[in-house]
């Protein structure tokens, strides 16, 4: 008799690191909202997105590693490895809005419009991630839509910030 091998349910850690997807996307949205009208090029905005997300992720990584080392009495190296495996999605999530921004510019869209496209993409991503979290959490379609609306609301706050600042 052969034992069945179940496929790895969360191969990339996207489910256990789901909050990182939300956090990285919100950080990207906030950077786009706050800096898009104050930088002189898409390259500067891209550097701001990557730099800010990297700093935020490193702070999150450090806090998670220190917390695990203290709380679980793990060696700091083991705690850092575990934290990196859990938090990498914070940094990775910023790549989606960044790629959208750069793709829009590559297609000839003006800097300001490309920033708005990337920002609206973050709104859509936040809504989608939140909807999927609701579904994964066992909610029905209606309640998952409410979760999606809450995620969308986070993005809309960033869009309102951009509109107010520029």
C-alpha positions as CSV (number, residue, x, y, z in Angstrom):
1,X,0.0,0.0,0.0
2,X,1.4,3.4,-1.0
3,X,0.9,6.5,1.0
4,X,-0.6,9.4,-0.9
5,X,1.5,12.5,-1.1
6,X,-0.5,15.7,-0.7
7,X,0.6,18.6,-2.7
8,X,2.1,21.4,-0.7
9,X,-0.8,23.7,0.1
10,X,1.3,26.9,0.6
11,X,4.5,26.3,-1.4
12,X,5.5,30.0,-1.5
13,X,4.2,31.0,1.9
14,X,1.6,33.3,0.4
15,X,-1.2,32.1,2.7
16,X,0.8,32.1,5.9
17,X,2.4,35.5,4.9
18,X,-0.9,36.9,3.6
19,X,-0.7,39.9,5.9
20,X,2.6,40.8,4.2
21,X,0.8,41.0,0.9
22,X,-1.6,43.5,2.4
23,X,1.1,45.4,4.2
24,X,3.5,45.7,1.2
25,X,0.7,46.8,-1.0
26,X,-0.5,49.4,1.4
27,X,3.1,50.7,1.9
28,X,3.4,51.0,-1.9
29,X,0.1,52.8,-2.2
30,X,1.1,55.2,0.6
31,X,4.5,55.9,-1.1
32,X,2.8,56.5,-4.5
33,X,0.3,58.8,-2.8
34,X,2.7,60.8,-0.9
35,X,5.6,61.2,-3.3
36,X,4.2,60.9,-6.9
37,X,3.7,64.7,-7.3
38,X,7.0,65.5,-5.5
39,X,9.5,63.5,-7.6
40,X,10.8,64.5,-11.0
41,X,10.7,61.1,-12.7
42,X,9.2,57.6,-12.6
43,X,12.6,56.3,-11.7
44,X,12.6,58.5,-8.6
45,X,9.2,57.2,-7.7
46,X,10.3,53.6,-8.3
47,X,13.3,54.1,-6.0
48,X,11.0,55.6,-3.4
49,X,8.7,52.6,-3.6
50,X,11.5,50.1,-3.4
51,X,13.5,52.0,-0.7
52,X,10.5,52.6,1.5
53,X,9.2,49.1,1.2
54,X,12.7,47.7,1.9
55,X,13.1,49.8,5.0
56,X,9.6,48.8,6.2
57,X,10.3,45.1,5.5
58,X,13.6,45.2,7.3
59,X,12.0,46.8,10.3
60,X,9.2,44.2,10.2
61,X,11.8,41.4,9.8
62,X,13.8,42.6,12.7
63,X,10.8,43.0,15.0
64,X,9.6,39.5,14.0
65,X,13.0,37.9,14.5
66,X,13.6,39.6,17.9
67,X,10.1,38.7,19.0
68,X,10.5,35.1,18.1
69,X,14.0,34.9,19.7
70,X,12.6,36.3,23.0
71,X,9.2,34.7,23.0
72,X,10.1,31.3,21.7
73,X,13.7,31.3,23.0
74,X,15.1,30.7,19.5
75,X,18.7,31.4,18.6
76,X,18.6,34.7,16.7
77,X,19.9,33.1,13.5
78,X,17.0,30.6,13.5
79,X,14.6,33.3,14.5
80,X,15.8,35.5,11.6
81,X,15.4,32.6,9.1
82,X,11.9,31.9,10.3
83,X,11.0,35.6,10.2
84,X,12.4,36.0,6.7
85,X,10.3,33.0,5.5
86,X,7.2,34.6,7.1
87,X,7.7,38.3,6.1
88,X,9.2,38.2,2.6
89,X,5.8,38.9,1.1
90,X,6.0,42.5,2.5
91,X,8.8,43.3,0.2
92,X,7.5,41.1,-2.7
93,X,4.1,42.8,-2.7
94,X,5.6,46.1,-3.6
95,X,6.8,44.6,-6.9
96,X,3.3,44.4,-8.4
97,X,2.5,48.1,-8.2
98,X,6.1,48.9,-9.2
99,X,5.8,46.7,-12.4
100,X,2.5,48.3,-13.2
101,X,4.0,51.8,-12.8
102,X,7.0,50.9,-15.0
103,X,4.9,49.1,-17.6
104,X,2.6,52.1,-17.9
105,X,5.6,54.4,-18.5
106,X,7.1,51.9,-21.0
107,X,3.8,52.1,-22.9
108,X,4.2,55.9,-23.1
109,X,1.8,57.0,-20.3
110,X,2.9,60.2,-18.6
111,X,4.5,60.1,-15.2
112,X,1.4,61.4,-13.3
113,X,-1.0,59.2,-15.1
114,X,1.3,56.1,-14.6
115,X,1.3,56.9,-10.9
116,X,-2.5,57.0,-10.8
117,X,-2.7,53.7,-12.7
118,X,-0.3,52.1,-10.2
119,X,-2.3,53.6,-7.3
120,X,-5.6,52.3,-8.6
121,X,-4.0,48.9,-9.2
122,X,-3.1,48.9,-5.5
123,X,-6.8,49.6,-4.6
124,X,-7.9,46.7,-6.8
125,X,-5.2,44.4,-5.3
126,X,-6.2,45.3,-1.7
127,X,-9.8,44.5,-2.6
128,X,-8.9,41.3,-4.2
129,X,-6.6,40.1,-1.4
130,X,-9.3,41.0,1.2
131,X,-12.0,39.2,-0.8
132,X,-9.8,36.1,-1.2
133,X,-9.0,36.2,2.5
134,X,-12.7,36.2,3.3
135,X,-13.3,33.2,1.0
136,X,-10.3,31.3,2.4
137,X,-11.5,32.1,5.9
138,X,-14.8,30.3,5.2
139,X,-17.0,33.4,4.6
140,X,-19.8,33.3,2.1
141,X,-19.7,35.5,-1.1
142,X,-21.6,38.4,0.5
143,X,-19.4,38.6,3.6
144,X,-16.2,38.1,1.4
145,X,-17.4,41.1,-0.6
146,X,-17.6,43.1,2.6
147,X,-14.0,42.1,3.4
148,X,-13.1,43.1,-0.2
149,X,-14.7,46.5,0.4
150,X,-12.7,47.0,3.6
151,X,-9.5,46.3,1.7
152,X,-10.6,48.6,-1.1
153,X,-11.3,51.3,1.6
154,X,-7.6,51.1,2.6
155,X,-6.6,51.8,-1.0
156,X,-9.2,54.6,-1.3
157,X,-7.6,56.3,1.7
158,X,-4.3,56.3,-0.1
159,X,-6.0,57.7,-3.2
160,X,-7.6,60.4,-1.2
161,X,-4.3,61.3,0.3
162,X,-2.8,61.6,-3.2
163,X,-5.6,63.8,-4.4
164,X,-5.3,66.0,-1.3
165,X,-1.5,66.3,-1.6
166,X,-1.3,67.0,-5.3
